C-alpha cells in the first residue's frame, strides 16, 4: 500500500475514533512510513526540521505518544526506535524480526505466539504488564 493510502487510512481511523490526526502528527507518521526502517525520535526530529523552523524534542515525543496510543506506530524496545504499524485498524499482538545487518523489520501478528507466552507466564506465576517480542538476527537478503 502506498504512503498516501496508508496516511488516508490513518486519517479515517482517527476520524472514526473521534480523535484528530493533526498535520504535525501526520508528518511524523509520514516520515515513519516513508523511511521503511525504524527511526529514533531525534532522527524524526531531524527529518521534520529540514527546510523548516527548528522544533523541540517534546513536539515529536507528543506526536509519537498519540500515534502509539492509536496503534498507528510501534515502539521497538531493543532499538529505542519507532515504525509504522501495518495493521492499525485493530489492536493486535505484534512480534518483530529485526535484521542486525540492514535494520529491516518484519512485523508479525501471531495470536498463537502471544497466547503461548501468556500461558507460560501464567504457569510460572508471572503477571506480565507488557508483552514485547523482538527477535534479532539476519534477514534472508543479508545472509
C-alpha positions, 0 to 999 in steps of 0.5 A: 500500500502506498504512503498516501493510502496508508496516511488516508487510512490513518486519517479515517481511523482517527476520524472514526475514533473521534480523535484528530490526526493533526498535520504535525502528527501526520508528518511524523507518521509520514516520515515513519512510513516513508523511511521503511526502517525504524527511526529514533525520535531525534532522527524524526526530529531531524527529518521534520526540521529540514527546510523548516523552523527548528522544533523541540524534542517534546513536539515529536515525543507528543506526536509519537505518544498519540500515534502509539496510543492509536496503534498507528506506530510501534515502539521497538524496545531493543532499538529505542526506535519507532515504525509504522504499524501495518495493521492499525485498524485493530489492536493486535499482538505484534512480534518483530524480526529485526535484521542486525545487518540492514535494520529491516523489520518484519512485523508479525501478528501471531495470536498463537505466539502471544497466547503461548507466552501468556500461558507460560507466564501464567504457569510460572506465576508471572503477571506480565504488564507488557508483552514485547517480542523482538527477535534479532538476527539476519534477514534472508537478503543479508545472509 
